[in-house]
Amino acid sequence: MRAVYKKELKSYFLTPGAYIFMGAFLLIAGLLFSLQNIFTGNSDFATFLGSLIFIFLLVVPILTMRLFTEEKRQKTDTLLLSSPVSIVGIVLGKYLAAVTVFLLTLVVTILFPLFLSFHGKMDWAQIWGTYIGFFFLGSAFIAIGTFLSEVAESQTSAAILTFCGLLASWVIDYVRSFVPMSSMAGAIFILILAGIAIAVFQNKAQDWRISAAAAVVAIVVVIILYFTAADALYGLISKFIAWFSLTSRFQRFSMGILKLDAVIYYMSFSAFFLYITGSRIENRRWS
């Protein structure tokens, strides 16, 4: 892993990738900081960091689009897959290199609250809490970009897919306000999820008897739940969507509240995308 990490980190600074990411991020951050804090005399730095989330959606694709697509373009992916480095080492090495560039960029922005501290009293507990949350949020975004870089065949497609994926995670809270909340909607939603799972199983196992039995069990269970525990189905779609909301958990950090469950969520979310990235690479190695 160390060799992959060093190689990736070095390549970031030998190519324009890191400089474009850092330059774009810091330029936009500097403009927003001037508009929101300097010109208005506002010392609320946590709000400023929260406003950077959308900007981060725009620049993360620059950071992650080349992680695996560059190997494919240079035809060195076969050499990498046949090397003695483990799949975990390959994925973590590339991911941690991107996270390092992000962290270095984030460290530079500490100059902003330091500048404000000369002109007023700062709530440093809230600021550090916001920084911690922003780091975990950014690491989760980078994990999504890492996976989509493995999926894509070119840097352009990887950048577009990453932006779309991150945008979806950003607007998901707005989508929640439009989904039905009734118990009937929750029951139908469970049946749809069960149908998808059964279809995937059937595609792999090709055993219609087990699939049919699973479908019958799912229908019976949902009917029982609907008539005996309808409250559990109420708002189920909204709750399910909320689980994928990355930005809503960041709000706790922006108030200076460090919640262990939010940290575990971000780490688990990142680990999941790194896992499925490694699974795809493993399939390519054996194929």
N, C-alpha and C positions, 0 to 999 in steps of 0.2 A: 504493500500500500504506500509506503514511504516514497518509493521510486516513482510511482504514478503521480503521487501528490506533488513531488518536486518538479517533475516534468511538466505537469499541467500549470502549476503556479508560474514556472519560468516562461512557459509559452504565452501566458496571459500578458506578461510585460515585454515580451519580444515581438508581440503583434499588437495591433491597435485596440484589441478587444477591451482590455482593462482600462486603458486611457479614455476610450469613448464612454464606457460605463461610468467611470469615476467623474469624468468631465461633465457629462450630461447630468448626472445625479447632483453633483455639487453646484453646477450652474443654476439649475432649476431650484434647488434648495436655497441657494443664496438669494435668488430673486424673491422667493416666497418669504424668506426670513426678513428681507428688507421691507416687503410690503405689509406683512402681518405684525412684525415686532418693532423694527427700527423706526419706520415712518409714523407708526401709530403709538409708539411708546408702550407697547403691550409686552408684559413679561411672562405671559402664558406660553411657555415653550412646549408643553405637552400637546397643546392644540396644533402647534406648528408641525410637530412630528406626525400627528394623526393625518394632517393634510397631505403629507408626502406619500401616503399609501398609493393613491392613484398614479402619481408620478413613478412610483416604484414598479407598477404594472408595466409601464412603458419601457423601462430600462433593464429589467430582469432578462427579457429575451436576448438582449445584447450579450449578457453575461453567460447564458447557458446554451445558446444556439449552436455553439461549436464543440461542445463537450464530446459528443459521439459522432456528429455529422462530419467533423473534420477528419476523423479516422476513416470514415467511409469514403470521403472525397479523395484522400491520399492513398486509399487502398491499403492502409496499414492496420485496419481492424482485424484482418485475418491473422496478422503477425501478433497482435495484442492478445487475441483469443487463444492462440497456440502457445503463448508464453507461460512460464510457471507461476505467474501471478494469479491469485485466486480471484473469482468473480467479485467477492466482497471487497477485496483490495482494489480492484479496478473501479468499482462504483464509488466506494468511499473516497478513494484518492482524488477522483475527478470532482466529486461533490464538495469535499472539504476545501479544495483549491478555490472553487467558486465562492464558497462561504467566506474564505479568508479575504478575498478581494472585496467582498461586500462589507466585512467587518472593518477592514482598513479604511474604507470610504466612510463608514459610520463613525469611526473614531475621529476623523477630520471634522465632522459636524459638531463635536464637543466644543470647538472654538466658539460656536454661536452662543450657547448659554454662558460660557465664560465671559464673553463680551458683555452680555446683558447683566451679569453679576456686578460689574463695575458701576452700573447705573441704577441698581435696585436690589431688593432682597429676592432671592430665588428659592423656590421649593425644591430642593435638591432630591429629596426622597421621591417626589413625584416624577422628576426628570429622569432619575436613574431607573425607576420602575418602567417608565415609558421606553427608555432605551432597551431595557431587557426584553420587553414585549415586542418591540420593533425588530430586534435581532431574531427572536424565535419566529416571528411572522415572516421575516425575510428568508430565513432558512427553510421554512415550509414552502414558500414560493419557489425557491431555488430547487428544492426537491422535485416539484412539479415540472420545472423546466428541464431538469436532468432526465426525467423519464421521457418527456416529449422529444428531447434531443435524440434519444435512442430510437424512438418510434419514427421520426422523420428521416427523410433521405437527403435533405439539403439544409443548409443553414437558414435559407429564406423560409422554407416550410416549417422548420423548427421554431423560428422566431414568431411566425404567424400563429402556429398552434399554441405556443406558450402564452402569447398575449391573449388569445381567445380563452384559454383555460383559466388564466388568472383573472380575466375580466368576469368570467362566469362565477368565480369564487367571490368576487367583490360585489356583484349585483344580487347574489343569492338571497341576501336579507330583504331586498325589495320584492323578490319573487314570492317570498313567504306571505306577504300581505294579500296576494291574489289567489292563493290556493284554497280550496274548500276545507272547512273545519268540521263538517258533520261526521258522525260515527259511520254512516253509510260510506262516505268517501274514504274513511280510514280502512274499512273492510275491503272495499274494492282495490285500494292501494296495496294491501297485503296480498290479495289474490294476484295482482299484476306482478309483484316481486316474486311470489312463489312460482308463477308461470314462467318467468324469465329463468329462475334457477332450475326448474324442471327441464326447460328447453335446452339449457346448457348441458345438463346431465345427459339428456337423451342424445344430444349431438356427439357426446364423447363415448357413452356406454352403449348406445344403440339397443336399449332394452325397454321396449314400450310398456311391458307389464309393470315394471317397477315405476316407470314414469306415470302411468295411469293410476297406480295405487297411491303414489305421492300426491297426485292432483286431487284425488278423492279425499285423502286425509286433510289436505290443506283447506278444501272447501268446507268439510265438516267442522274443523277447528275454528275457522272464521265465523261460521254460522253460530256455533256455541258461544264464541266471544261476543258476537253482536247482540245476542239475546240475554247473556248473563253478565257481561262486563262492558257495556257500550261506552262507559266513561273512559275506559282505557284506549278506545279507538278514536275518541274525539280529539281533533287536532293532531292526529298521528302524522299526517303528511308534513305539516309545519315543523313538528318536532324532528322528523327525519331530515328535512332540509337544513334545519338549524345545526345539525351535527356537522355538516360540511362547511359551516360558516367560519372562516378564519378571522375575519375582521371583527366580528362581534366579541370574540374573546380578547382581542387587543384593547377594547374599551376599558377593561378592568385595569390593565397595566397603565393606561393613560391617566387613570385616577390615582396612581401610586399604589394600587392593590396587587400584591404578588400572590397569585393563586396557584397552588401546586397542581391542581387539576388542569389548569390552562397550559402550564408548562408541559405536563405529561401529554396532553392532547397534541400540542405542536410537535413534540418529539415523536409521538406515535404516528402522526400524520406524515411527517418526513420519512420515518422508517418504513412506512407502508409503500410510499412511492419509490424509495430506494430498493425495497424488496422486489417489487414488480419489475423494476428496471433490471435488476440482477437476474430475474427469472427469464426475461426476454434474451438477455445476453447468453444465459446458459443454454437456451434453446438454439440460439444461433451457433454456439460452440459445437454442439452435438450434431447439428444439421450440416 
